[in-house]
Amino acid sequence: MFNYGVYTLQEESPCIDAGDPSHPMDPDTTIADQGALFFDQSIPDPCVAVDLVPHGTPIFIPASGGEFTFDFELENICDSTVVVDVWTDVDLPTGPVFGPIILRTDITVLVAQTLVRELTQSVPANAPAGYYSYHGYAGYYPDFVIAEDHFSFGKMVDDAGSSPSYNWNVSGWDVETVASTTPTEFTLSPAYPNPFNPETNLTFSLPEAGNVSLIVYDVSGREVARLFDGWYSAGVHKATFGASGLPSGVYFARLTAGDLQQTQKLMLMK
């Protein structure tokens, strides 16, 4: 039995304002949307830009661990004051996403203002060797991204060969912050974008290590993609579903971990 997830509309969805005009208005005082949940049009249009500027490139971290410094620049590009959340995360060489490493909520940016924070990010010795992509975001954490920027760095062969630990420290934004601990809930976050063409990103939180499968099915129940299947550590994991060879229509992404299961509706529109 499906345990249907959150069917959050994205701003490009044709389902927005497409409901029966005779129905009551949505809570944001606009015409009713089609779907399980309405798209909140009271959320402002993108009004900020993010720029990550590393101090010296290329960046290579030794096997024993190390750190790098970068500027997080947040610019107001609108004609009114904006209030947003900012956060960072990192794509690990082994596939999953780790983070948020830093999270600051309700940041006020005045008209024509650019906030600049010089941040120093440490990388632990037992982080896996390989190439990383470090991301900075502005928006409304965790599901609404307004602006994003990223850069790459590498790490030499790890000393311990163990799984990545949750002790990535970052300093420079008011106080020193330690990366979030293991998630407390099993969650499949809303796909972004959705509707999509031809790719969408799926992110899930795993409170403890275990066997996980993330499989995409068509409306007839036929498996069309197996994004995760195996043993995964606790944390936040992300996969990209590419549907360039599939026809337009509705698909379902089903996440299973032990006795837990969540399913999310995806809409491919070409």
N, C-alpha and C positions, 0 to 999 in steps of 0.2 A: 504494500500500500504506500502510495506516495505521501511524503510529508512536505507539502509544497512550501517553498521558501518565499522570500520577499520579492514581489514583482514590481520593483521600483521603476517608473518610467524615466527615461533620459530626455534631455531637452530637445533632441531632434526627433522624438517619437511622433508619428502621425496620429497616435491615440490621444494626444493632448487636445482638449477642447472639442473632441469628436463624439462626445456622448449625447444623449437625448437632451435637447435644450429645455424640455419641460421638466427635467429632473432638478432637484435643488442644486444650487451652485456648490462647488468644492469649497473647502475651508479658506482657500486663498481668494475667494470671491470671484472666480472665473467659471466659465461653462464647465460642466461635468466632463471629466476625462473618461475614456474607456479603460477598463482594467481594474485589478484588485485594489490598487493604491493610486492616488492622484499624484501628479507632478506639481510640486509647490512652486508656482510662478512668482511668489513673493521673494524667492531667493534672487538676489541682484545679479545682473549680467557680470561677466568677468571684468574686474576692475583693478587687478593687480598683475604684476609680472614678476617672475622669479628668475634670478640669475645666480648660479653657483660658480665661483671663480677660485679654482685651486691655486695655492701658492707654489708654483714650480711644477712642471710636468716634464716627462712622465713620472708617475708616483709608483714606487716599488717598496713594499714593506718586507723587511728581512724575516727569516724563519722564526726568529726569537720574538717577533712582534714589534710594533712601533706605532707611529702616529703621523698624521698629515694635517695641514692647516688650510682652510679655505674661507672665503667670504660668502655669506648668505645674504644676497641683496633682494629686498622686497620693495617694489616700486608701485605707487598708486598711479594708475594711468587714466583715471576718471576725474570728473569735476566735482566729486563729493568725497567725504571721509568714508573709508571702508573699515570693517572689522572682520578679520579672518583668523583661521588657525594656520599654523605652519608646523611642518614635521619633516623628518628625514627617515629613509630606510635604505637598505642595501640588498642588491641581488647577489646571492652567494654563488660561487662557481659550481656548487653541487645542485643548484636549481632553485631552492626555495628563497623567499624574501624574508629578511630579518628586520624587524622593527615594529613600531617606530623607535628609532634610536633617540631622537629628541622630539618632543611635542610641546608646543606652546599654543595656548588657546586665547581667543579674544584679543588678538593683536590689532591695535588701532593704527592706521596709516592715514595721515592727513593729506589733503589735496596737494599734488605735486611733490610729495615727500618720498624719499627713498631711504628705507631703513637698512643699515649695513651692520652685520654682526660677524666678527672674526671668530670662527669656531675651530677648535682643535679636536680631531677625532682619533682615538686610540684604537688599534687593531690587536686583539689578543694573540698570543703565541699559538694557541690551538685552533685558530681560524684556518679553514682549509686553504691549501695553496691554489693559485689560479688567478683569473681575472674577475674583478668585481665591477658592478655599476652602482654608483652612489647617487641617490635621488633626493631632491628637495621639493617640497610641495607647499602650495597655499590653497586654502579652500575651507571646507567644513568637514573636519575629521570625523569618521574615516572614509566616507563614501562619496564626497563631492569635491573633486579636484578642479580648481580654477586655473592654476598655472603650475608648471613643473619644469625642472631642469636637472641635468645629471652630468656626471663625468666618470671616467674609468680609473681604476688603479689595480695594481697587481700585488700578489704576495708570494714569496718564495716558499719552498717546500716546508710544511709545518713540522715542528719538533715532535709533538706527541702523537700526531695522527688521529686524534680523537675528534668527536663531533664538535661543532662550534658552540662556544659557551655564551651565556647571556651576560657578559661583563664588558660590552663595548661602551666605553665612557666617552662623553663629549663635553667640552667646556667652552664657555664663551658667550652663552646667552643667559645672562643674569647670574645663574648659579650652575654648578656642575650637575649633570644629569646622568643617570645610569639607564641603559636601555631597559625597556619593559620586561617584566618577568614573564614566565610561561603563561599563555592565555588561560583564563579560567573557564571558558565556555567553548564548546564545539559549535563552530559557526561557519556557514557558507555565505560570504558577503555578496551583495548584489553585483552581478557582472557589469563590467564597464568597458566599452559602451554597450547599451542594449535598448533598442534594436542596434544591430551591427552589420558591417560589411567591410572586409570579409573576416575580420578577427575581433575577438573580445577577450577580456582578461577575467579570470576567475581566481578568487583569493579565499582561502579558508584558514581558520584558526583551530589548532589541535592542542588541547590541554595536556595530553600525555602521549608518549610515543606509542605507536601501534600500526597494524596493517590498515592501509587506507586505499580506497579506490575512488576515482572521480571519472565517471563515464558519461558521455553524451549520447542520448538516444533521439531518434526521430519520433513523430507522433504515432507511428505504428509499433513502437517499442524496439525497433532495430538499433543495435549499437552502431554508432558512426565514428566515435573517437574514444580512446582510452587515454586520459590525460595523466592520471596517477594510478599506480597499481603496485603496492609493495609496502615495505616497512619505512615509516617516516618518523623523525624526531618531533617532539613537542615544539610548537612555534607557529609562525605564520608562513604559509606556502602559497605560491602563485603559479598559475599555468595559463598559457595562451591557447585558445581554441581557434584554429584556422579552418574556415569553411569555404575556401575558394572553389572547391570541387563539388559543393553541395547545392541543391536548389533552395530558393527562398522558402521560408516557412518557419514553423514553430519547432523548437527542439527543447529537450530537457536535460539538464546537467544534474546527475545524481551523485552525491557525496556519501560514502559509507565508511564508518570506522567502528568495528565491533557491532554492537547492537544499535548504534546511532546512525541516523540517516536523515539527510536533507536534500530536497530537490528544488531546482530553480528553473523557471521558464526562460528560454532564450528565443529571440526573434531575429532571423536572418532576413534582411531586405536588400535585394540587389536591384 
